[in-house]
Amino acid sequence: MPEPFEEQITPEAIIAYGNKSLKDDIPRGYPYIGAWRIPQAHRLEPQSKIWNAWNTPAVNQEGSEVTVTIWLEEDNPYTQTDLLEDEENQIQELIFLIRNSSSIPYRETLANRLITLLKDAKEEDFASVGINVGSLRSFYNFLRLHTTLKYPITSLTPDNTIYASWKGEQKRVFSVHFLPNGDVRFVIFKPNDRHPEKQIRISGTATTDTLIETVTPNGLGDWIAE
């Protein structure tokens, strides 16, 4: 079982969480999202696959949170393969929404970064969906709520959830771990004015819609936002 969040975060680890590099090395000229293919493991189709499902994402509804609802007929089987395929579809839909969201100023750059993370994760584990759907949805909803935020350094944790960091001068760091249920864990490092050789570390939990107002008293607005 992993160590508690507070024990894992250090000034050095904050930009290298888990086993994923946080280096922002987004490739230029990445193809339009409808054209790329994510490597997928070979899956055996079930002998009987008779089911109906409808994805209902809140497309282009900038004022409401994104949800994806699956309606299934009770008498039809829903296999693990079906679930995996559905989650992969939701991931691609969310990245598509990010790429086309007018409320995210760096939408193209962020979408390309997420595609890179998704492909890297699936290369490590072909049976994985690559990015946790709930975590990605929370990240997207958070960015739409706070449209003045600067572009974050974005990575995946070992369990494929989103981890975003904003860095400022004097070793200032604000990092957020987006959990699948809409909660977040955050950590802040900022200078200690009374003891310049030391840093102040503040960590806690919140929800995506209350995070910024929770951390605002710590003076983040002038370096994480435009």
PyMOL commands that set and color helices and strands:
alter all, ss='L'
color gray80, all
select helices_A, chain A and resi 5-8+13-15+33-35+80-99+107-124+133-145+211-218+221-224
alter helices_A, ss='H'
color red, helices_A
select strands_A, chain A and resi 153-156+162-167+173-178+183-191+199-207
alter strands_A, ss='S'
color yellow, strands_A
deselect
rebuild
show_as cartoon
